[in-house]
Amino acid sequence: MKSAFVLLAFLAVSQGLVRVPLMRGKSARQQLEESGLFEEYRRKFPYNPAAKFLPKNEQTVVPLTFDPYTTYFGLISIGTPPQVFRVLFDTGSSDLWVPSVKCTSSACVNHVRFRSSQSSTFQAGTKPFYISYNSGYAAGSTGYDIIHISNLFVEHQIFGLTENEADFLAFVPWDGILGLAFPGLSVEGGTTIINNMWNQGKIPQNMFSMYLSRSGEGSMLILGGTDSSYYTGSIKWIPVYKATNFWNIQIQSITVNGNTVACSGSCEAVVDSGTSYIIGPGKDINNMNGWLGAFSDQSGEFTVSCSNTDLMPDIVFNINGYSFALPPSAYVIKSKSGCRTGFSSGAWILGEVFMRQFYTVFDISNNRVGFAQAV
């Protein structure tokens, strides 16, 4: 009887969802503006988020670029006893990495560094770790250890330990990155953390979902399924488009007041929690901003009058037979310096601006992405 009770208790825990609160820190832009360094860093490290999605045979720069606007991060811990890190949960990459205590770059000084000698469960890896960037790099070694995420732990997980990092990483609000894309993108090799969770029976379904709050509180990563308290209506499912190893979907068109303003004849887009804006080809982005009455400033950002935002139209993304309307409250970014639109040039990416409006589900088993109206 006692053993049966223990088994039922174990099943109750193992079948539950794992919730990871996500926080919003100051973006790199905010920190750089406060230090009077933003213009210098903008010139030195140009914003090119689409570069991380180049095919590997074209990839001379990057699985990560400087995005001065990302703000969401969550906590994980590594090792025994646990060492706590802030990480960007990134659906646009597949590796887990954090700074090593051996890192002496200025970027590492501002972040928590892993001390492998203080973890009794750490095992050194044999592969070096190297990620190239649009303007710099991160390099170091690999290792294996226990990763704790909320009340879940993943055993013998490979991760990168950076010993050199690009300068711009000093200003991001997180210490490292936890990638949630497909294994084919992994620089480290080995099994990705989300696949290990599934293989080790830690999550009830091979999927995860994200709710990104507009405020500083309430955002959540949910491992193992979905939570209907974060959305209204039903989840609209879109198949992953082509075998790219990214969370890649096909958009049929983007319209304003019934007029096609971008993505005429369909286009491919990556759903990426590691990109802050909605990104698209310059011609399409210019046309979208034109329909909104936005003007390009000297730095290439599109600004609008803060007093007119309530009068601006919805932008509708038509995907797999569904219409997802993005109101101005979602795509206008307000700051002390004024208002700008959350659209920028590059290959199509649906980043934070889109995901704040729509609760997003990543279903690994069925190769599909789901969107529902966020609460």
C-alpha positions as CSV (number, residue, x, y, z in Angstrom):
1,M,0.0,0.0,0.0
2,K,2.8,2.4,0.9
3,S,4.6,1.7,-2.4
4,A,1.4,2.3,-4.3
5,F,0.9,5.7,-2.5
6,V,4.5,6.7,-3.4
7,L,3.9,5.7,-7.0
8,L,0.7,7.8,-7.2
9,A,2.5,10.8,-5.6
10,F,5.3,10.5,-8.1
11,L,2.9,10.3,-11.0
12,A,1.0,13.4,-9.8
13,V,4.2,15.4,-9.8
14,S,5.6,14.0,-13.0
15,Q,2.4,14.7,-14.9
16,G,2.2,18.3,-13.8
17,L,3.2,21.3,-15.8
18,V,6.4,23.2,-14.9
19,R,5.9,26.9,-14.6
20,V,8.9,29.3,-14.9
21,P,8.3,32.9,-14.1
22,L,9.8,35.3,-16.6
23,M,10.9,38.8,-15.5
24,R,11.5,42.0,-17.5
25,G,14.8,43.7,-16.7
26,K,16.2,46.9,-18.2
27,S,17.0,46.4,-21.8
28,A,20.5,46.9,-23.1
29,R,19.2,50.1,-24.8
30,Q,17.9,51.5,-21.5
31,Q,21.2,50.8,-19.7
32,L,23.3,52.2,-22.5
33,E,21.2,55.3,-22.8
34,E,21.6,55.9,-19.0
35,S,25.4,55.6,-19.5
36,G,25.4,57.8,-22.6
37,L,26.8,55.0,-24.7
38,F,23.8,53.9,-26.9
39,E,24.8,55.8,-30.1
40,E,28.4,54.4,-29.8
41,Y,27.2,50.8,-29.4
42,R,24.5,51.2,-32.1
43,R,27.3,52.1,-34.6
44,K,29.7,49.5,-33.3
45,F,27.2,46.6,-33.0
46,P,24.5,47.1,-35.7
47,Y,21.1,45.6,-35.0
48,N,20.8,42.7,-37.4
49,P,18.6,40.0,-35.8
50,A,17.9,38.1,-39.0
51,A,21.6,37.1,-39.2
52,K,21.2,34.4,-36.6
53,F,18.8,32.6,-39.0
54,L,21.1,32.3,-42.0
55,P,21.5,28.7,-43.3
56,K,24.7,27.1,-41.9
57,N,26.4,27.0,-45.2
58,E,26.0,30.8,-45.4
59,Q,26.6,31.5,-41.8
60,T,29.8,33.5,-41.6
61,V,28.4,35.4,-38.6
62,V,26.2,34.3,-35.8
63,P,23.7,32.3,-34.0
64,L,23.2,35.4,-31.9
65,T,23.4,39.2,-32.6
66,F,23.2,42.3,-30.4
67,D,19.5,43.0,-29.7
68,P,19.4,46.1,-27.5
69,Y,15.6,45.7,-26.8
70,T,15.2,42.2,-25.4
71,T,14.1,42.2,-21.7
72,Y,12.6,38.9,-20.7
73,F,14.6,36.3,-18.7
74,G,14.0,33.5,-16.1
75,L,16.0,31.8,-13.5
76,I,17.7,28.4,-13.6
77,S,20.4,26.8,-11.5
78,I,23.3,24.5,-12.4
79,G,25.2,22.0,-10.3
80,T,25.3,20.7,-6.8
81,P,24.8,22.8,-4.8
82,P,22.9,24.9,-7.3
83,Q,24.4,28.1,-8.8
84,V,21.7,30.5,-10.0
85,F,21.7,32.2,-13.4
86,R,19.4,34.5,-15.3
87,V,18.9,33.1,-18.8
88,L,17.1,34.2,-22.0
89,F,14.8,31.4,-23.0
90,D,15.4,31.6,-26.8
91,T,13.3,29.8,-29.3
92,G,15.8,30.9,-32.0
93,S,18.8,28.8,-30.8
94,S,19.4,25.4,-29.4
95,D,22.3,25.6,-26.9
96,L,22.5,26.3,-23.2
97,W,25.5,28.5,-22.1
98,V,26.5,30.6,-19.2
99,P,29.7,32.5,-18.3
100,S,32.5,30.6,-16.7
101,V,34.5,31.8,-13.7
102,K,37.5,31.7,-16.1
103,C,35.9,34.4,-18.2
104,T,37.8,37.7,-17.9
105,S,36.0,39.7,-20.6
106,S,34.3,42.9,-19.5
107,A,31.0,41.4,-20.4
108,C,31.4,38.6,-17.8
109,V,32.3,40.9,-15.0
110,N,28.7,42.2,-14.9
111,H,27.2,38.7,-14.8
112,V,27.1,35.6,-12.6
113,R,29.9,33.0,-13.5
114,F,29.8,29.3,-13.1
115,R,32.4,27.8,-10.8
116,S,32.7,24.2,-11.9
117,S,35.0,23.3,-9.0
118,Q,32.2,24.0,-6.6
119,S,29.8,21.5,-8.2
120,S,30.2,17.9,-7.1
121,T,28.1,16.7,-10.1
122,F,30.1,18.6,-12.8
123,Q,31.8,16.7,-15.5
124,A,34.1,18.4,-18.0
125,G,33.3,18.0,-21.7
126,T,35.8,17.3,-24.5
127,K,34.5,19.7,-27.1
128,P,35.4,23.4,-27.2
129,F,32.5,25.9,-27.3
130,Y,32.4,28.6,-29.9
131,I,29.6,30.9,-31.0
132,S,30.4,33.6,-33.6
133,Y,28.5,36.9,-33.5
134,N,27.7,39.7,-35.9
135,S,30.2,41.8,-33.9
136,G,32.2,39.5,-31.7
137,Y,32.1,36.0,-30.3
138,A,31.7,33.8,-27.2
139,A,34.2,31.0,-26.7
140,G,35.1,28.5,-24.0
141,S,34.5,24.9,-23.1
142,T,31.6,22.4,-22.6
143,G,30.6,20.5,-19.6
144,Y,27.8,18.3,-18.1
145,D,25.8,18.9,-15.0
146,I,22.4,18.9,-13.4
147,I,20.1,21.8,-14.5
148,H,17.3,22.9,-12.2
149,I,14.4,24.7,-13.7
150,S,11.6,25.5,-11.2
151,N,10.9,22.2,-9.5
152,L,12.3,20.2,-12.4
153,F,15.8,18.9,-12.8
154,V,17.6,17.6,-15.9
155,E,20.5,15.2,-15.4
156,H,23.7,15.1,-17.4
157,Q,22.9,18.1,-19.6
158,I,25.6,19.5,-21.9
159,F,26.1,23.2,-21.7
160,G,28.7,25.8,-22.7
161,L,31.0,27.8,-20.4
162,T,32.2,31.0,-22.0
163,E,35.7,32.2,-21.3
164,N,35.5,35.1,-23.8
165,E,32.5,37.2,-24.7
166,A,31.6,40.1,-27.0
167,D,31.5,43.5,-25.3
168,F,27.9,44.1,-26.0
169,L,26.9,41.2,-23.7
170,A,27.9,43.4,-20.7
171,F,24.6,45.3,-21.0
172,V,22.0,42.5,-21.6
173,P,19.8,41.8,-18.5
174,W,20.6,38.0,-18.5
175,D,23.8,36.0,-17.8
176,G,23.4,33.3,-20.5
177,I,21.0,31.7,-23.0
178,L,18.8,28.5,-22.9
179,G,18.0,27.6,-26.4
180,L,14.6,26.0,-27.2
181,A,14.8,25.4,-31.0
182,F,15.5,22.0,-32.7
183,P,18.7,19.9,-32.1
184,G,20.0,20.5,-35.6
185,L,21.0,24.0,-34.7
186,S,23.1,23.0,-31.7
187,V,26.7,24.2,-31.8
188,E,27.6,22.1,-28.8
189,G,26.1,18.8,-30.1
190,G,24.5,16.4,-27.7
191,T,20.9,16.4,-26.6
192,T,19.1,19.7,-26.2
193,I,17.6,20.5,-22.8
194,I,14.0,20.4,-23.9
195,N,14.5,17.0,-25.5
196,N,16.3,15.7,-22.4
197,M,13.3,16.8,-20.3
198,W,11.1,14.7,-22.5
199,N,13.5,11.7,-22.7
200,Q,13.9,11.7,-18.9
201,G,10.2,11.8,-18.2
202,K,10.2,15.3,-16.6
203,I,7.4,16.8,-18.6
204,P,3.9,15.4,-19.5
205,Q,4.0,16.5,-23.2
206,N,6.8,17.3,-25.5
207,M,5.9,20.9,-25.8
208,F,6.2,24.3,-24.1
209,S,4.4,27.6,-24.2
210,M,5.0,31.3,-23.4
211,Y,3.0,34.2,-22.1
212,L,4.8,37.5,-22.4
213,S,3.2,40.2,-20.3
214,R,3.3,43.9,-21.3
215,S,3.9,44.9,-17.8
216,G,6.9,44.0,-15.7
217,E,5.2,41.1,-14.0
218,G,3.2,37.9,-14.8
219,S,5.2,36.5,-17.8
220,M,5.5,32.7,-17.8
221,L,7.3,29.9,-19.6
222,I,5.3,26.7,-19.2
223,L,7.1,23.4,-19.8
224,G,5.1,20.4,-20.8
225,G,1.9,21.9,-22.1
226,T,-0.4,24.9,-22.0
227,D,-2.3,27.0,-19.4
228,S,-5.7,28.3,-20.5
229,S,-5.6,31.1,-17.8
230,Y,-3.1,33.0,-20.1
231,Y,-5.3,33.1,-23.2
232,T,-8.9,33.5,-24.4
233,G,-10.6,31.5,-27.2
234,S,-8.9,28.5,-28.8
235,I,-5.4,27.8,-29.9
236,K,-4.9,28.2,-33.6
237,W,-2.4,25.6,-34.9
238,I,0.1,26.3,-37.7
239,P,2.4,23.6,-39.0
240,V,6.2,24.2,-38.9
241,Y,7.1,25.1,-42.5
242,K,10.0,23.2,-44.1
243,A,12.7,21.4,-42.1
244,T,14.9,24.4,-41.0
245,N,15.4,23.4,-37.3
246,F,13.8,26.8,-36.5
247,W,10.2,27.4,-35.4
248,N,9.5,28.4,-38.9
249,I,5.9,29.1,-40.2
250,Q,4.4,30.4,-43.4
251,I,2.4,33.7,-43.5
252,Q,0.0,34.1,-46.4
253,S,-0.2,37.9,-46.2
254,I,-0.1,41.0,-43.9
255,T,-2.9,43.5,-44.3
256,V,-4.1,46.9,-43.1
257,N,-7.8,47.7,-43.6
258,G,-8.1,44.8,-46.0
259,N,-5.1,46.0,-48.2
260,T,-2.1,43.7,-48.5
261,V,0.8,45.8,-47.3
262,A,3.5,43.1,-46.9
263,C,4.2,39.4,-47.5
264,S,2.3,39.4,-50.8
265,G,2.1,35.9,-52.1
266,S,3.2,34.4,-48.8
267,C,6.5,34.5,-46.8
268,E,8.3,32.4,-44.2
269,A,8.9,33.7,-40.7
270,V,10.7,32.4,-37.6
271,V,8.8,32.6,-34.3
272,D,11.6,33.8,-32.0
273,S,11.4,34.7,-28.3
274,G,15.0,35.9,-28.6
275,T,14.2,38.8,-31.0
276,S,12.4,41.8,-29.6
277,Y,10.8,43.3,-32.7
278,I,8.9,42.0,-35.7
279,I,11.4,41.9,-38.5
280,G,10.8,41.8,-42.3
281,P,12.4,42.8,-45.6
282,G,13.1,46.6,-45.9
283,K,10.5,47.2,-48.7
284,D,7.7,45.5,-46.7
285,I,8.6,47.1,-43.4
286,N,8.8,50.6,-45.1
287,N,5.4,50.0,-46.6
288,M,3.9,48.9,-43.3
289,N,5.3,51.9,-41.5
290,G,4.1,54.1,-44.3
291,W,0.5,52.9,-43.8
292,L,0.9,53.7,-40.1
293,G,2.1,57.3,-40.8
294,A,5.5,56.5,-39.3
295,F,8.7,58.4,-40.3
296,S,12.2,57.2,-40.3
297,D,14.6,59.1,-38.0
298,Q,18.4,59.5,-38.5
299,S,19.1,56.2,-36.9
300,G,16.6,54.3,-39.1
301,E,14.0,53.8,-36.5
302,F,10.4,54.6,-37.4
303,T,8.7,57.1,-35.1
304,V,5.1,58.1,-34.6
305,S,3.3,60.7,-32.7
306,C,2.4,59.4,-29.2
307,S,-0.8,61.4,-29.3
308,N,-2.1,59.6,-32.4
309,T,-1.5,56.0,-31.5
310,D,-5.2,55.3,-30.6
311,L,-6.2,56.3,-34.2
312,M,-3.7,53.9,-35.9
313,P,-5.0,50.8,-37.6
314,D,-4.6,47.1,-36.7
315,I,-2.0,45.1,-38.7
316,V,-3.4,41.7,-39.5
317,F,-1.2,38.7,-40.1
318,N,-3.0,36.0,-42.1
319,I,-1.6,32.6,-41.2
320,N,-2.9,29.1,-42.2
321,G,-6.4,30.5,-42.7
322,Y,-6.5,32.5,-39.4
323,S,-6.3,36.2,-38.9
324,F,-4.2,37.6,-36.1
325,A,-4.8,41.3,-35.5
326,L,-2.0,43.3,-34.0
327,P,-3.4,46.6,-32.5
328,P,-1.3,49.8,-32.1
329,S,-1.1,49.1,-28.3
330,A,1.0,46.0,-29.3
331,Y,3.2,47.4,-32.0
332,V,3.9,50.9,-30.7
333,I,6.9,51.1,-28.3
334,K,6.7,54.0,-25.9
335,S,9.7,55.3,-24.1
336,K,10.9,58.6,-22.5
337,S,12.3,59.6,-25.9
338,G,9.0,59.2,-27.7
339,C,7.1,56.5,-29.6
340,R,8.4,54.2,-32.3
341,T,7.0,51.2,-34.1
342,G,8.2,47.7,-33.3
343,F,9.2,46.8,-36.9
344,S,12.7,46.6,-38.3
345,S,14.4,45.3,-41.4
346,G,15.7,41.8,-42.1
347,A,14.3,38.4,-42.9
348,W,10.8,37.7,-41.4
349,I,10.8,37.1,-37.7
350,L,7.9,37.3,-35.3
351,G,9.5,38.4,-32.0
352,E,8.4,39.8,-28.7
353,V,6.1,42.4,-30.3
354,F,4.0,39.6,-31.8
355,M,4.3,37.2,-28.8
356,R,3.1,39.7,-26.3
357,Q,-0.2,39.8,-28.1
358,F,-0.5,36.1,-28.7
359,Y,0.1,33.3,-26.2
360,T,2.5,31.0,-28.1
361,V,2.7,27.2,-28.0
362,F,5.7,25.2,-29.4
363,D,4.6,21.6,-30.0
364,I,7.7,19.5,-30.7
365,S,5.9,16.1,-31.1
366,N,3.6,17.5,-33.8
367,N,5.9,20.0,-35.4
368,R,3.6,22.9,-35.0
369,V,3.2,26.3,-33.4
370,G,0.0,27.5,-31.8
371,F,-1.3,31.1,-31.2
372,A,-4.1,32.2,-29.0
373,Q,-5.2,35.7,-27.9
374,A,-3.2,36.5,-24.8
375,V,-5.1,37.8,-21.8
